Amino acid sequence: MSPSRVHVGDVYIDVDGVDPGRTVLVEATAMIGAPKAAQQKKLAADVLKLGWASRTLGDVRCVIVTWSPEVQAFLSRPRAWLTAARLEAGVELILAEPDDTAFVAVSAARLAQDRYAME
């Protein structure tokens, strides 16, 4: 899998991963902990984008990958419109287990982003 621009009719979407056969589209999130307001909007946009791509392209598997149980819980809340939309669109949710190196790298990047945002 590699990041790619996928053409959907006259427009395109950028996704974090596409398999060589272009049958699987993946959005990955490195969020740690409960998603904040802006992150919640990004997750909703990912669901919308993947759901639309799935309906438009037809036989394609769409997946959101996270390693945060809190993100998984946010996208799986009972009686929430986003959960219902994700399920109806057939957007799968996978909880991955990060290794220690990846976790440290993402944590450092998030800290740097937080510092940059405060300047």
SULCOR-V28201 format. One record per helix or strand. SS is the DSSP state (H for helix, E for strand). FROM is the first residue (numbers start at 0). LEN is the number of residues. If there is no record, write none. Layout:
ss:SS from:FROM len:LEN
ss:SS from:FROM len:LEN
This chain:
ss:E from:1 len:7
ss:E from:10 len:8
ss:E from:23 len:6
ss:H from:36 len:21
ss:E from:60 len:6
ss:H from:68 len:6
ss:H from:80 len:9
ss:E from:90 len:5
ss:H from:99 len:19
